[in-house]
């Protein structure tokens, strides 16, 4: 269920790069780039290609993670000792990097296909993008993310042994992430309040 929800959310975000404009659409790379006019047929073809290719990349990442895990376990059994954390991190990082490359390639397919087509306007400013992201993200999503990081932070209260350097790094990261999400919730509240009064 979580996997399907994540894929559906990613599909929506991809499709939102195409904005209705008269009898056609405007494509903005990552929703920010300069608008390029496309036909409804082109837009549908791009979205269909993404819906076909992105799940394949996602499933390939899952398969890669499983193969990597089995490989690490096999190596540990053969050498008869635990693998060091740097080796594990490097293996996981490699799988993640390959998925990120595949994700970006699938995501930017329209930009590559339309690179010779002239833009019909200017790219959005950072302030415009911030407002769009704020309007498009629900309080529920922010609260769920905040609760997740607070729960991870709270889990350290059950530790009885001394914190390691890695533990301190994670604690600092969770505190920072929680503070950032709290600031985003406050920003969305101000944004919604401003729109209601305007």
N, C-alpha and C positions, 0 to 999 in steps of 0.2 A: 504493500500500500504506500509506504514512504517513497519507494523507488518510483512508482507510477506518478505520485504527486510531484516529485522533483522533476521528472521528465515533462509532465504537463506544464509545470510552471516555467520551465526553460523554453518550451514551445511558445508559450504566450509571450515571453520576453522577446523571443526572436521575431514573432509576428508583429509586435509593437514597434519594430523598426520601420514598418510600412504604415504611413498615415494616409487616410483617405483624403483626396484632394480633387474635387470635381468628379469627373468620370474616370479618374485614375488614382495613382498613389504616389507618395513621395517617400523615397527610401533614405534613411539616415543611419549611417554606420554606427552601431552601438547606441542609437537613439540620439546621438550628439552631432554627428558629422553634417556637412553641407548637404541639403536635400537634392536628390536626383529623381527625376520623374520616371516612373515605370508604369506599364499598362497593367490592368487587372490580371491578364493572363501571365505576365512575367512574375507578378507578385505571387500568384497561386503556385507557379512552378517552383519558385524559390522556397516557399513554405513547405511544399510537398517534398522537395529534395531534403530539406532539413529534417522533416518528420521521418524520413526514411533513413538518413545517415546518422543522426544524433543517437538514437537508441542503439545502433550498431556500435558506435564508439563507446557508449556507456557499458554495453554488455562486454565489449572487448576489454574494458578496464577491469570489470569484475573478473573475467576469465584470467587476465594478466595477474591480478592480485592473488587469485587462488593458486595459479601456477607458481608465482613467486613464493607464496607461503609454503607450498609443498616442497619447493626447491630448498628453501631455508631449513625446513625440518629434515629433509633428506641429508643435506650437508652436515647438519648438527649430529645426526645419527652416525654418519660415516666417520666423522672426525672424533666422535665420542666426547664432545664438549659443547657447551653453549656458545652461540655466536655472540660477538661483541655488539653493543648497541650501535656503533657507527656503521657496521655492516648491515644491520637491520634497517636503520634509517636510510642508508644509501639505496637499498633495494626498494623500499616503499617509495622513496622520493623519485626513483627512476620510473616506476609505474605511474605515479601521479603526474610526472613531467610529460610522459608520452600521451596520457589522456588529455592534459592541458593543450598540448600541441594539436592533437586531433580535434578537440573542442573548438579551438580558435580557427582552425582551418575550415571546419564545417560552418561555423558562425559567420566567417568573413567571406563566404562564397559569393554572395551578392556584390560585395564591394569589388572583388576581383573581376567579376563578369561585367560590372558597370564602370570600371576605372577610366574608360575612354569617353564616357558620356558626360557632358557638361552639367555642372550643378546649376540650380535655379535659385539659389539663395545662400545665406551664410550659415555656418555651423552655430549651434546653440552655445550660449555662454555657460560658465560654471554655475552662475546663480539660477539660470533657467533649468539646468539639469538637476540642481539640488531641489528645486521646487517640484519638478516632475517626479523625482524619486520619492520625495516626502509624500506627495499626493497619492502615489501608486502603492505605498506600503501601508498595510493595516496595523492598527494598534495590537491586534492579536499576534501578528508575526513578531513585532518588537517585544511584546511581553513574553512570548514563548522563548525567544532567544535570551532575554534577560534572566528568566527563570532557570534556563539551562546553565548559564555561566555561574549564577549564584549557587546552584546545586553543586556544580563542580567545585566551587570555592568552599562550600560548606563541608564537602566530603573530607577536606583536610583536617577538620576539627576532630575526626575520629582517629587520627594518627597518634600513635604513642611514642614512636621513635623520633629521633631528631630529623629535621628537614634537611634534605640534600640540596646542593646547588640547583639541580634540575627542578626540585620541588619549589624552591623560591622563585625560579623563573616562571613556572606555571602559575603560581599564586599571583605574581605581578601581572602576568598576561590576563588572567581571569578578572582581576580587579580593573585593569585598564579597559578590557572589553565590556564589562558591566557598566563602567562609567560612560563609555562611548554610547552604548545603547540607551542608557538613561538620558543622555543629552539629545539623542535622536527622538526619543519619545517627547521630550520637552519642546524640541523644534517643531515636531508635527502638531503638538497642541497649539503652539503659537501660530503656525501656518493655518490650521483649521479655524482658529479664532479670528485671524485677520481676514480670511475669506468670508466668514459669516458676517462680519461687520462692514465689509466693503460692498 
